[in-house]
């Protein structure tokens, strides 16, 4: 199983993730897309440049790092 798939499974049930995605979708006027809806995904992908999608992805990642830290803030104390 790939790291991306593994993290996707772990993160799906986290309420903060759904909140982040909802906020980003609303901000960028992008509907949720199910994996089986290939045509919608293709249409949405073509509406923006790669740089615009990268900025949206970076925004999601930034929000995730703030709201859902995968590594505890005090990890350094435990590693000493």
N, C-alpha and C positions, 0 to 999 in steps of 0.2 A: 504494500500500500504506500502510495507517495505521501510525502510530508503535507502537501497541499490538501489532498483528500482527507488525511487524518485530522488536520486542523479544522477543515470544513465540517467534519462530523462533530468534533468537539464543540465548535463555536455555534452551531445551529440552535442549540437550546439555551443560549445565553441571552436573556432579555435585553441587555445593553447593546448587543449586536443588532438585534431587530430595531431598536431605537435609532442607532447610528444609521443603518441602511435606510430606514424610513425618512429620516431627516435629509440624508444625501439625495435620495430619490426625489423628494419634494423640491429641494433646492435646485436640482438639475433637470427637473421635469422628466424623470425616467421611471417607467413602470417596472414592477418586478418581472423577471423573465425566468420561466422554468426551463431546465435543460432541454426538454423535448420540444420547446417552441423555437426551433432553429430560425425560421423566417423572421420572427420578431427580433431576435437577437441580431441577425444580419442587418435588418433595417436600422435598428438603433446604432449599431456599430458604424454604419455608413453615414449617419447623421453628424458625427463628430470626427475630428482629426485624432490621430494617435496621441498627440500631445495633450489634447483635451481629456481623453480617456485616462491617460497617465496621471494627469492632475487630479481627476476624480478618484482614481485608485489611491494616490498618495494621501488625499484627504481622508479616505476611509481608513487607511493604515494609521495615519496620525491619530485619528479619533480612537481607534482600537487600542493603540499604545497608551493613551491617556485613561480611557475608561475601563479597559480590561487588561491590566498588566499581566503578562504571562510569567514573569519572574518577580517574586516579591521584592519590594524596595529594600528590605534589610537583608538581602541574600549575602552581601559581603560579610556580615557578622557571622553568618553560619559557615562560611567557607574558611574562616581563619582557624 
